[in-house]
Amino acid sequence: MSDPVFNSALAHVADHDGAKGLSIAMREISDRGMIDLRGEATSSKFKQAAKSVLGVDLPVKPRTSVSKGGITVFWLSVDQWLITCPRGDEAKLVANLTKALEGVHALAVNVSDMRAIIRLEGEHVREVLMKGSSIDFTLPEYKAGLVRRLVFAEIAALAHIVSEKPDTVDIYVFRSYADYTWKWLAATAKPGATIGLFQKAS
């Protein structure tokens, strides 16, 4: 029996068709594994067990993330975190987390194929994002490391500000919405659709 073959959500988009000549650069990030971690943030046993595997303290402040090496952990809610890692490492991480969390009220699940990641880069990234949501991405707190759930282009999404100057933002959407999101971004980021922000919030 042959081994399963991974195809990314946007593998059918030949040469990232439609992403050329835009006001931003965009590409699919397909080399990340993802783990959903559930547990009680008030439990020191849970947090220590997770840290022993991940090498970092779980972020407990809303809309924050922490990174070390190839691992990044997003705070999603008071009892939920999304862990990203190099694709191929997620099975081992889940196994190690499950072992470390034995006897603790917690759950670690491999959700690598649940979401697609589209990376946006460039000067006009925040403008494009604000066309699809009610979030003001020019606010001072919207800086590198911030992660938040939002309704984007009328679908559920998650935005992670990877870096600034130039802005780099990863948009996580459910796999079934990847094609729609890609096409929406490609249309909205056309140079003719650029409107320019009046000013950044002080």
C-alpha positions as CSV (number, residue, x, y, z in Angstrom):
1,M,0.0,0.0,0.0
2,S,1.4,3.4,-1.0
3,D,2.0,6.1,1.6
4,P,-0.4,9.1,1.6
5,V,0.8,12.1,-0.4
6,F,0.3,15.6,1.0
7,N,-1.1,18.3,-1.3
8,S,-1.4,21.8,0.0
9,A,-4.8,23.6,-0.2
10,L,-3.5,25.8,-3.0
11,A,-1.3,23.3,-4.9
12,H,-3.7,23.7,-7.9
13,V,-2.8,27.4,-8.2
14,A,-0.1,27.1,-10.8
15,D,2.8,29.4,-10.2
16,H,0.6,31.3,-7.7
17,D,-1.5,32.5,-10.6
18,G,-3.1,35.8,-10.0
19,A,-0.5,36.9,-7.4
20,K,1.7,38.9,-9.8
21,G,1.6,42.7,-10.2
22,L,-0.2,43.2,-6.9
23,S,0.3,46.0,-4.3
24,I,1.5,43.2,-1.9
25,A,3.3,39.9,-2.2
26,M,1.4,36.8,-1.3
27,R,2.2,33.1,-1.2
28,E,1.0,29.9,0.5
29,I,2.9,28.6,3.5
30,S,2.6,24.8,3.1
31,D,5.5,23.6,5.3
32,R,3.8,24.1,8.7
33,G,2.3,21.4,10.9
34,M,-0.4,22.5,13.4
35,I,-1.5,21.1,16.8
36,D,-4.6,22.1,18.8
37,L,-3.8,22.1,22.5
38,R,-6.5,22.3,25.2
39,G,-6.0,22.7,28.9
40,E,-6.4,24.8,32.0
41,A,-4.2,27.9,31.9
42,T,-4.5,28.1,35.7
43,S,-3.0,24.6,36.1
44,S,0.8,24.8,36.8
45,K,1.0,21.0,36.1
46,F,-0.5,21.5,32.7
47,K,1.7,24.5,31.8
48,Q,4.9,22.8,33.0
49,A,4.1,19.6,31.1
50,A,3.5,21.6,27.9
51,K,6.7,23.6,28.4
52,S,8.8,20.4,28.9
53,V,7.9,19.4,25.3
54,L,7.6,22.8,23.5
55,G,10.5,24.5,25.2
56,V,8.5,27.7,25.8
57,D,5.9,28.9,28.3
58,L,2.4,28.9,26.9
59,P,1.2,32.5,26.3
60,V,-1.6,33.3,28.7
61,K,-2.3,36.9,27.6
62,P,-5.0,37.3,24.9
63,R,-3.8,37.8,21.3
64,T,-0.2,36.9,22.0
65,S,2.3,34.3,20.7
66,V,5.7,33.0,21.6
67,S,8.3,31.3,19.4
68,K,11.4,29.2,19.8
69,G,13.3,27.6,17.0
70,G,10.7,26.2,14.6
71,I,7.9,26.2,17.1
72,T,5.3,29.0,17.5
73,V,2.4,28.9,20.0
74,F,-0.7,31.1,19.5
75,W,-3.1,32.0,22.3
76,L,-6.6,31.3,21.0
77,S,-8.7,31.4,24.1
78,V,-8.5,30.9,27.9
79,D,-8.1,27.1,27.4
80,Q,-6.9,26.7,23.8
81,W,-3.6,27.2,21.9
82,L,-2.5,26.6,18.4
83,I,1.0,25.2,18.0
84,T,2.8,25.5,14.6
85,C,5.9,23.5,13.8
86,P,7.8,22.3,10.7
87,R,5.6,19.9,8.8
88,G,6.6,16.3,9.6
89,D,7.3,17.1,13.3
90,E,3.7,17.3,14.4
91,A,3.1,13.6,15.0
92,K,6.1,13.4,17.3
93,L,5.1,16.5,19.1
94,V,1.6,15.3,19.7
95,A,2.9,12.0,21.0
96,N,5.3,13.8,23.4
97,L,2.6,16.2,24.6
98,T,0.2,13.3,25.2
99,K,2.8,11.5,27.2
100,A,3.8,14.5,29.2
101,L,0.2,15.4,29.9
102,E,-0.8,11.9,31.1
103,G,-3.1,12.3,34.1
104,V,-3.7,16.0,33.3
105,H,-7.0,17.3,32.1
106,A,-5.8,18.3,28.6
107,L,-5.9,17.3,24.9
108,A,-3.4,17.6,22.0
109,V,-4.6,16.9,18.5
110,N,-2.9,17.1,15.1
111,V,-4.9,19.5,13.0
112,S,-2.3,20.1,10.3
113,D,-4.7,19.6,7.4
114,M,-7.5,21.7,8.9
115,R,-6.2,25.1,7.8
116,A,-4.3,26.8,5.0
117,I,-1.8,29.6,5.5
118,I,-1.4,32.6,3.2
119,R,1.4,35.0,3.8
120,L,1.0,38.7,2.9
121,E,4.0,41.0,2.7
122,G,4.5,44.6,1.8
123,E,3.6,48.2,2.5
124,H,-0.1,47.8,1.8
125,V,-0.8,44.6,3.8
126,R,-2.7,46.4,6.6
127,E,-4.8,48.3,4.1
128,V,-5.8,45.1,2.3
129,L,-6.6,43.4,5.6
130,M,-8.8,46.3,6.6
131,K,-10.8,46.0,3.4
132,G,-11.9,42.6,4.5
133,S,-12.5,43.1,8.2
134,S,-13.7,45.7,10.8
135,I,-10.4,45.5,12.6
136,D,-8.2,48.6,12.7
137,F,-4.7,47.2,11.9
138,T,-3.1,50.6,12.3
139,L,-3.6,50.6,16.1
140,P,-0.3,50.6,18.1
141,E,-0.9,47.2,19.7
142,Y,-1.0,45.6,16.2
143,K,2.7,44.8,16.1
144,A,4.8,41.7,15.5
145,G,3.7,38.7,17.5
146,L,0.0,39.6,17.7
147,V,-2.5,36.9,16.8
148,R,-6.2,37.2,16.7
149,R,-9.3,35.6,15.4
150,L,-11.5,37.7,13.1
151,V,-14.2,37.6,10.5
152,F,-12.3,38.3,7.3
153,A,-14.0,38.6,3.9
154,E,-17.1,37.1,5.6
155,I,-15.3,33.9,6.7
156,A,-13.7,32.9,10.0
157,A,-9.9,33.5,9.9
158,L,-6.9,34.0,12.1
159,A,-4.3,36.7,11.6
160,H,-0.7,36.6,12.9
161,I,1.6,39.6,12.5
162,V,4.9,37.9,11.8
163,S,7.0,41.0,11.4
164,E,7.0,44.7,10.6
165,K,8.8,47.1,8.2
166,P,7.8,45.7,5.8
167,D,4.7,44.2,7.2
168,T,4.4,40.4,7.0
169,V,1.1,38.8,8.1
170,D,0.0,35.2,7.9
171,I,-3.7,34.6,7.4
172,Y,-5.0,31.2,8.6
173,V,-8.3,30.0,7.0
174,F,-10.1,26.7,7.0
175,R,-8.8,24.6,4.1
176,S,-12.1,24.6,2.2
177,Y,-11.9,28.4,2.1
178,A,-8.3,28.7,0.8
179,D,-9.2,29.1,-2.8
180,Y,-11.8,31.7,-2.1
181,T,-9.5,33.6,0.2
182,W,-6.7,33.6,-2.4
183,K,-8.9,34.9,-5.1
184,W,-10.4,37.6,-2.8
185,L,-6.9,38.8,-1.8
186,A,-5.7,38.8,-5.4
187,A,-8.6,40.9,-6.5
188,T,-8.5,43.3,-3.6
189,A,-4.7,43.8,-3.7
190,K,-4.7,44.9,-7.4
191,P,-2.9,48.3,-7.8
192,G,-6.1,49.8,-9.1
193,A,-7.8,48.9,-5.9
194,T,-5.2,50.7,-3.7
195,I,-6.8,53.5,-1.7
196,G,-4.1,54.5,0.8
197,L,-4.6,55.0,4.5
198,F,-5.2,58.6,5.6
199,Q,-2.9,58.2,8.6
200,K,-1.9,55.7,11.2
201,A,-3.5,56.0,14.6
202,S,-1.3,57.7,17.2
